[in-house]
């Protein structure tokens, strides 16, 4: 094995999940603030596709953070 402990993996998963959740929330806030602005049709379709995928991305990111927290809680040092 390469010496990676469950605590290190749990920490990486937790921070990765939380960073993804934070980034997604910033994106959704930016979309809300920019609503009504003039957009090219291509940009509008791209933003709409990301907004449709947002609940799934949020769920996966939160699950990743939860698994990381579980590893931190139950794996121990």
N, C-alpha and C positions, 0 to 999 in steps of 0.2 A: 504494500500500500504506500501511498505517497505522503503519509503523515497528516492528512486532513482529518480533523476531528469533526464529530457531529455538531459540536458547538460552532465551529467555523462555518460549516455548511448552513446551519440554522440562521446564523447571523447574516450570511450572504443572501439567503432566501428572503429573510425578513426585510432587509433594507432594499433589496431589488423590488419586492412586491410593493413596499410603501412608496418608493420612488415612482414606480409605474402608476400607482393610484394618484399620487400628487400631480404627475404630469398630465394624466387624463383629465383630472378635475380642472387644471389650468386651461387645457384645450377646450373643454366644454364651457368654461366661463368666457373664454375669448370668443367662442362661437356665439354665445348669447349676447355679448356686448357688440359684436359686429353684425348682428342680424339687421336686415333692412338695407345694408350697404350694397352698392353696385358690385356685382360679381360676374365674372365671365361664366358662361354655362358650364364649361369644363370644371372650373373651380367649385362651383355650386354642387355639381354632382360628386366631386371628390369629398367635399366636406359632408355632404349628406350620407355618403357611404361610411365615413368614419363615425358619424353620429349614430348610425344604425348599429354599428359594431361596438359602440361604447359600453352598453350594459354587459356584453360578453367579456370585453377586455377588463372591465372593472371587476367582474366576478373572478376571472382567472388571476388577476393581480392580488385581489384580497385573499384568495385561496392560497396563493404562493406565500404571502405574508403569514397566513395562519399556520401553514405547514412549518415554516421557519420558526415561528414562535413555539409550536409544539416540540420541535427538535430542541430548542433552547430550554424549554421547560422540563422535558422528560429525559433527554439524553444525559444531562449533567456534565460536569467537567471531566 
